[in-house]
Amino acid sequence: MARAQFSAETSEAGAFVRQSNRFTGRVTPHSSSPPGAGPDEQNRWPLEPGRYRLIWCRACPWSHRALIVRNLLGLDEAISLGTVDPIRDERGWRFTLDPDGFDPVLGVGFLSEAYLATDPDYTGRVTVPALVDTVTGRVVTNDYPQLTLDLSTEWRRLHAPDAPDLYPVELRPEMDQLMADIHRDVNNGVYRCGFATSQQAYDEAYTALFARLDALSLRLAEQRYLMGDTITEADVRLFVTLVRFDVAYHGHFKCNRQKLTEMPVLWAYARDLFTTPGFGETVDFDHIKRHYYATHDEINPTGIVPLGPDLHGWTTPHGRG
Ligand SMILES: N[C@@H](CCC(=O)N[C@@H](CS)C(=O)NCC(=O)O)C(=O)O
C-alpha cells in the first residue's frame, strides 16, 4: 500500500481518519472565572474583548471558516488575528510572515510553543485554527466546529449591531444534519480522497463527495443559500471547500470528476458568496496553492506548485439573488 501523508491517521484499509481536536475549552459569558483568570472547572473561559487571539493560516479551510465567521459577526476588534506561514518546516506552523519571525502578541515563533505550554505531553499534529489566550499563553481550543458556533452564540454580547444570525435556533436541527453531511462528504471528503492510500478508500471518498455535490447543486438550484434566503454558517463551511476546489483539490487530491467551474449551480453560488463582503477578501489563492502542493510531500514529492488555473472567472456576474 502507498505511504500515508499522516500514518497515525490512516486506517489499515488505507482511509484517512482525522485526529480528534485536543483542546476543547469554550469562551462563554457563563464562565465562573473572574476576568483575567483561566478557565473554570468546566473548562469555560471568560468572555473578554481583546483577550483571545485567533491563529490561522490563509490556506487552511478550517481556519478560513473561523475567519469568515469572525468578520461577518463584527468580532474583528474583539478577537485579534495571528497569521502563520502557509509553509511549515520540521517544527510546524511558524510566524515567519511577521517581521522578526515572532507573533507580536504571543511572542512565540512557532504555534507548537503554545500547544506545548498548554500540554507538555502533546504529540499529535499541531493544527490551525487555534484560539489562544493572550494572558496565559495557553490554547483555549483547536476544536474548529465548536469554535465558530460559539462565536455565533456565546460571543453575542460583542457582535456588531447589524451582525447576521449565522446559526438561527429554529434552523439548527436541519442545519446540524446538513453540516454533518457536508463535513463528512465534502469538507473532510476531499481530504479523504487526497490522503487515501488504497484504491478502495479513494473510490469511496470520491463517490461520496460527488454524490453530495450533486445533491447540494439540486438544493441550491431552488434557493440562493443552503438554508434559504439568508447566509448561515452552513454556507461558510461549504464555501471554504468550494473556493479551494479547482486550485487544490481537483488536481492535488484527485477530486476530478468535474472542476467547480464545470458545476454550474455550485460555481454561481460560490461566486455569489465570493463577492459578498466578508468572503472574497479573505481568500488567498497563492497561499492555498503553495500550502497544498508544497507541503504534502507524499502526494506531490516534487513540491512543484502549478501556475494555473486561470482565476479571472471568480468575479464574473453570478446571476443569483
Ligand atoms: N484540528 C483539526 C483540523 C485542522 C487542520 O487539520 N488544520 C490543518 C491545516 S488545514 C493543520 O493545521 N495541519 C497541521 C499538520 O498537518 O501538521 C485536526 O486536528 O485535524
The ligand as an SDF file (V2000), in Angstrom:
LIG
                    3D

 20 19  0  0  0  0  0  0  0  0999 V2000
   -7.8890   20.4040   14.1460 N   0  0  0  0  0  0  0  0  0  0  0  0
   -8.1990   19.5220   13.0490 C   0  0  0  0  0  0  0  0  0  0  0  0
   -8.3460   20.2060   11.7180 C   0  0  0  0  0  0  0  0  0  0  0  0
   -7.4730   21.3770   11.4570 C   0  0  0  0  0  0  0  0  0  0  0  0
   -6.3810   21.0160   10.4960 C   0  0  0  0  0  0  0  0  0  0  0  0
   -6.2070   19.8550   10.0850 O   0  0  0  0  0  0  0  0  0  0  0  0
   -5.6270   22.0060   10.1000 N   0  0  0  0  0  0  0  0  0  0  0  0
   -4.5030   21.7490    9.2310 C   0  0  0  0  0  0  0  0  0  0  0  0
   -4.3260   22.8080    8.1940 C   0  0  0  0  0  0  0  0  0  0  0  0
   -5.6350   22.8230    7.0220 S   0  0  0  0  0  0  0  0  0  0  0  0
   -3.2540   21.7140   10.0720 C   0  0  0  0  0  0  0  0  0  0  0  0
   -3.0830   22.5320   10.9510 O   0  0  0  0  0  0  0  0  0  0  0  0
   -2.3670   20.7790    9.7950 N   0  0  0  0  0  0  0  0  0  0  0  0
   -1.1530   20.6430   10.5150 C   0  0  0  0  0  0  0  0  0  0  0  0
   -0.3840   19.4460   10.0630 C   0  0  0  0  0  0  0  0  0  0  0  0
   -0.8370   18.7860    9.1280 O   0  0  0  0  0  0  0  0  0  0  0  0
    0.6480   19.1690   10.6740 O   0  0  0  0  0  0  0  0  0  0  0  0
   -7.3170   18.3130   13.0330 C   0  0  0  0  0  0  0  0  0  0  0  0
   -6.6360   18.1220   14.0240 O   0  0  0  0  0  0  0  0  0  0  0  0
   -7.3420   17.5460   12.0880 O   0  0  0  0  0  0  0  0  0  0  0  0
  1  2  1  0
  2  3  1  0
  2 18  1  0
  3  4  1  0
  4  5  1  0
  5  6  2  0
  5  7  1  0
  7  8  1  0
  8  9  1  0
  8 11  1  0
  9 10  1  0
 11 12  2  0
 11 13  1  0
 13 14  1  0
 14 15  1  0
 15 16  2  0
 15 17  1  0
 18 19  2  0
 18 20  1  0
M  END
$$$$
